[in-house]
Each structure stands twice: as C-alpha cells, then as structure tokens.
C-alpha cells in the first residue's frame, strides 16, 4: 500500500513559506560592490572574508576557492562562497549566505543566518546552523543537517542520502535512492522519493497534539521502513484513521491511554501496518 502523494499537500499541511533561496551553479553577483577573491594555485588555501580590504559587515564577500582543498570563512554580511575543486571546508559565519561547495567532498557550515547551501558534486556534509536554511546535497552520498529553525533539506538523486531536520518545523526531501530521513523535534514533513527509504520517528518528533505529528507524504509499504528508537517497540504503538487539515490518513501514536504521543501521520494511507513495516534501533 502506498500513500496518495500529492505535492500540493506540502503547502496544504505545512502552511508556511519554505525557507532559503533558489540554488544554482556558478557565481552569483551580490549587490553592494562585493569583491571576488581567489585562493592560490598550489597547495591548500585559507580564505576569510574578514581579511578582505574594503569589505564591511553590511556588504559581505564573494569568495572563490581553488582546485585544492580550501578553507573559507565568510564575514557578518551576506556572503557568496564557492569552493571550487577539492574537499573544501567552508563556514558562512553570520548573515544570509549563499554557499556552493562545487566539486569535491566538502564540509559546509552555514553558521548563523538564513543560509542557502549547495553541496554539488562529491560526498558532502552540510550543516545549516542557526536560522531557517535551505540545504541541497547535489550529486554524491550526502549528509544534511538543518540544526535549528525551519529548514528545507533536499538530497540528490544519484546516491543514498542522510537527512536530519533538527529542531524546528522542517521539510526533508530524499532522492531516487535509499535515503534516511529523521525530522527530530517539531512538526516535520518527510518525503522519501523513490527507492527504499527509512523514516525515523521518536517521542522527540511527536507531540500530544495529533496536528503536530510528523507527516510522511509518500510512504510505500512494500519498500519503505519506519525506524523506532530502542525504547519504543511495535507493540507499544496504536494506529488511528483520522483527518488532518481535511486530509484523511493514518495516525501513528504511542499506546499511552492518558497521555499518548502522536508520532506520525501518513496522508492518504488506507492499509494496515504490521511489525514487518517497522524496525527498532539496536539496544
């Protein structure tokens, strides 16, 4: 049994403007007289927006790395940081930053502010930090973590991705392969995409209010798995057919009679779940 996935449900059930900017490859011109600084051509380089002449806190820097493994750091302003080739380490610092790791296995941390982060090619590790961030893995086997606030995380289509929402009401979108999605705290929307996906739910991701449960939009009973923490087993779950914002589906909650925790809602799902649809973390 597959839930009846409708992309419009994302906006119906998640009544909020998704954070972040549209990410595109290539350099982007940031207004305000920003500078572009390239690293050296040999060995590793360390680039810092705070060290660039005539860059103020309100303007931001535009930095371009090299084919080597660069270390880059923005400043307080709205920075545009491009890693180039190599396994780069990039920190956005404060401000609303646009960061593209480009080729290579990159580590990127947006830090403060409402950041837009693209891993591009390679097996990348992306952290949004504080602020409502947009993270896109691109090609490769990527790990994405939104951390705080309401984040949008999108994995690539050519490999298995791991997505952690962290605190806040997040939207996690997998790709065409076998992805792992964990919304964690807040009311999260989980979209696995094609492939055999794993959706991790726990009491941290649940609430005493069924309207605040995580939403699994495209659950496929034949392929996907719902993962439980080691202190929660299938025997402790209850299932209810209910409606959320006018959409019928299946609610998954704990079996506590007086104080249940609503863990997840699967819109459009009309089948029955069994223990074979769940796995538990090892003790």
MIGUVO-817078 format. One record per residue (C-alpha): x, y, z. Coordinates in steps of 0.25 Angstrom, whole numbers, padded with zeros to 4 digits, always signed. Layout:
N
XYZ ...
This chain:
283
+0000+0000+0000 +0005+0014-0004 +0000+0027+0002 -0006+0036-0008 +0005+0046-0010 +0001+0060-0016 +0012+0071-0016 +0001+0081-0013 +0000+0075+0001 +0013+0080+0005 +0007+0094+0005 -0006+0090+0010 -0001+0083+0022 +0011+0092+0024 +0005+0105+0024 +0018+0113+0023 +0027+0119+0013 +0039+0109+0011 +0052+0116+0015 +0064+0119+0007 +0067+0124-0007 +0068+0116-0020 +0081+0110-0022 +0088+0110-0036 +0102+0106-0040 +0112+0117-0044 +0116+0130-0038 +0105+0139-0033 +0106+0154-0033 +0103+0160-0020 +0099+0175-0020 +0107+0185-0012 +0121+0185-0018 +0125+0172-0013 +0139+0166-0017 +0143+0153-0022 +0156+0147-0017 +0162+0134-0022 +0172+0125-0014 +0186+0122-0018 +0188+0112-0029 +0197+0102-0021 +0194+0095-0008 +0183+0097+0001 +0178+0111+0004 +0171+0119+0015 +0161+0130+0011 +0154+0139+0021 +0144+0150+0017 +0148+0158+0029 +0162+0159+0024 +0158+0165+0010 +0160+0180+0009 +0148+0189+0008 +0138+0178+0012 +0129+0183+0022 +0119+0176+0031 +0107+0180+0023 +0112+0177+0009 +0118+0163+0010 +0129+0156+0002 +0129+0147-0011 +0140+0137-0010 +0144+0126-0020 +0153+0115-0016 +0163+0107-0024 +0165+0093-0029 +0171+0089-0016 +0165+0087-0002 +0162+0101+0002 +0157+0106+0016 +0148+0118+0014 +0140+0127+0024 +0131+0138+0022 +0128+0150+0030 +0116+0157+0037 +0110+0161+0023 +0103+0153+0013 +0114+0145+0006 +0115+0137-0006 +0125+0126-0005 +0129+0116-0016 +0138+0104-0012 +0144+0101-0026 +0150+0087-0027 +0156+0079-0015 +0150+0075-0002 +0147+0089+0004 +0143+0094+0018 +0134+0106+0017 +0128+0114+0029 +0117+0124+0026 +0118+0132+0039 +0107+0142+0041 +0097+0147+0030 +0089+0141+0019 +0100+0133+0012 +0100+0126-0002 +0110+0115-0001 +0113+0105-0012 +0124+0094-0009 +0125+0091-0024 +0133+0078-0027 +0140+0070-0017 +0135+0064-0003 +0132+0077+0005 +0129+0081+0019 +0120+0093+0020 +0114+0100+0032 +0105+0112+0029 +0106+0116+0044 +0097+0128+0047 +0086+0134+0038 +0077+0129+0027 +0086+0121+0018 +0085+0114+0005 +0095+0103+0003 +0098+0094-0009 +0108+0082-0008 +0109+0080-0023 +0118+0068-0027 +0124+0059-0017 +0120+0053-0004 +0117+0065+0005 +0114+0069+0019 +0105+0081+0021 +0100+0087+0033 +0090+0099+0033 +0093+0104+0047 +0084+0114+0053 +0074+0121+0044 +0063+0116+0034 +0073+0109+0024 +0072+0102+0010 +0081+0091+0008 +0083+0083-0005 +0092+0071-0006 +0094+0071-0021 +0102+0059-0027 +0108+0049-0017 +0105+0042-0004 +0102+0054+0005 +0099+0056+0020 +0090+0068+0022 +0086+0074+0036 +0077+0086+0038 +0080+0088+0052 +0071+0099+0058 +0059+0107+0052 +0050+0103+0040 +0059+0097+0029 +0057+0091+0015 +0067+0079+0012 +0067+0072-0001 +0076+0060-0004 +0082+0057-0018 +0076+0047-0028 +0089+0038-0031 +0092+0033-0017 +0087+0029-0003 +0086+0042+0006 +0084+0044+0021 +0075+0056+0025 +0074+0061+0039 +0064+0072+0042 +0068+0076+0056 +0059+0086+0064 +0048+0093+0056 +0037+0090+0046 +0046+0084+0035 +0043+0079+0021 +0052+0067+0017 +0052+0062+0003 +0060+0050-0002 +0064+0046-0016 +0063+0034-0025 +0072+0024-0016 +0071+0019-0002 +0070+0030+0008 +0070+0032+0023 +0061+0043+0028 +0059+0048+0042 +0051+0060+0045 +0054+0061+0060 +0048+0072+0068 +0036+0080+0062 +0025+0076+0052 +0033+0072+0040 +0029+0067+0026 +0037+0055+0021 +0037+0052+0006 +0046+0040+0003 +0045+0040-0012 +0048+0027-0020 +0056+0016-0014 +0055+0008-0001 +0055+0019+0009 +0056+0019+0025 +0047+0029+0033 +0052+0030+0047 +0041+0035+0057 +0042+0036+0072 +0036+0043+0084 +0045+0055+0081 +0038+0056+0068 +0024+0054+0073 +0014+0063+0081 +0002+0061+0090 -0006+0069+0079 -0009+0060+0066 -0008+0072+0058 +0007+0074+0061 +0011+0060+0057 +0022+0058+0047 +0016+0056+0033 +0021+0044+0024 +0016+0048+0010 +0020+0037+0001 +0021+0025+0009 +0022+0012+0001 +0018+0000+0010 +0025-0010+0001 +0039-0003+0000 +0040+0007+0012 +0043+0005+0027 +0039+0013+0039 +0050+0012+0049 +0047+0013+0064 +0057+0017+0075 +0061+0005+0084 +0052+0009+0095 +0039+0008+0086 +0034-0005+0080 +0023-0008+0070 +0015-0014+0082 +0015+0000+0088 +0008+0007+0076 -0006+0010+0073 -0012+0013+0059 -0024+0022+0056 -0031+0026+0044 -0033+0041+0045 -0033+0054+0037 -0022+0065+0037 -0026+0079+0031 -0037+0072+0023 -0027+0061+0018 -0031+0046+0022 -0020+0037+0026 -0013+0028+0037 -0008+0034+0050 +0003+0026+0058 +0003+0029+0073 +0008+0022+0086 -0002+0013+0093 -0002+0022+0106 -0017+0023+0109 -0016+0036+0117 -0004+0043+0111 -0002+0038+0096 +0009+0044+0088 +0005+0045+0073 +0018+0041+0065 +0014+0042+0050 +0003+0044+0040 +0002+0037+0027 -0008+0044+0018 -0016+0036+0008 -0012+0023+0014 -0023+0013+0016 -0016+0000+0018 -0011-0007+0031 +0003-0007+0037 +0009-0019+0043 +0022-0021+0051 +0029-0024+0037 +0028-0010+0033 +0036-0005+0046 +0050-0007+0051 +0056-0003+0064 +0070+0003+0067 +0079-0008+0074 +0080-0007+0089 
